[in-house]
């Protein structure tokens, strides 16, 4: 008879523990479902909001410039989203087609000549034009390849993007053939550093530029899968190698590596 109260108490304790486990498990499942929903809806919502904000910004800027007799919103009881963006695309395309002709090229040269006579505007215009020509040129390789470079010291690797081949004074001062590397910052890839790296020290990546940018923006949280064959995956291409004695001494003394200068002839020679 004495065992029955103990058995009842034990059964109550077991049932109470089971209820607590069920409640905790149910709460964990709800939390997991909520986080999964956030992961699905947040990127879509943010992308849609940014696109809608951009369209509204263009519409508010371009639509008021359309004459009333040519504006379809004048005859409709509602506004047309994206009308300003559509007009902007048409106008830019027409300007591009006009510059392909003789008269268009003459007008462009005349306008550039006027801008080149203005001290401050000349510098801004030329720099902006050069950037757009480099990025939008069909034959340009700017930002079309992701690479690994050792930065800020040997043994530490960072993702960069090739923007071109080093030319003129910088290349003439460098013994090795170098390339221009843009090293973006995280999480804002629009800022970064311009590095001139020897071509032989650059490690080319097989991942797409878009995947590399995602990895930079996310701080490494989003990692693209390795699409290379299994045989290549098993062969490491870089290493966090230790410094040699000369490198250690050079780093401690902060002595740059210089090419020996040739003796220049004196005026008497």
BELVEN-V577523 format. One record per pair of residues at least 24 apart in sequence whose C-alpha atoms are under 7 Angstrom apart, sorted by sequence separation. I is the first residue (numbers start at 1). J is the second residue. D is the distance in whole Angstrom. If there is no record, write none. Layout:
i = <I;I>
j = <J;J>
d = <D;D>
This chain:
i = <59;159;160;59;58;59;55;58;189;187;188;55;186;187;186;187;187;186;149;148;149;147;148;147;148;147;148;146;147;146;146;145;144;146;155;156;155;155>
j = <83;183;184;84;84;85;82;85;217;216;217;85;216;217;217;218;219;219;202;202;203;202;203;203;204;204;205;204;205;205;209;209;209;212;239;240;240;241>
d = <6;7;7;4;6;6;6;6;7;7;6;7;6;4;6;6;6;6;6;6;7;7;5;5;6;4;7;7;5;6;6;6;6;7;7;7;4;6>
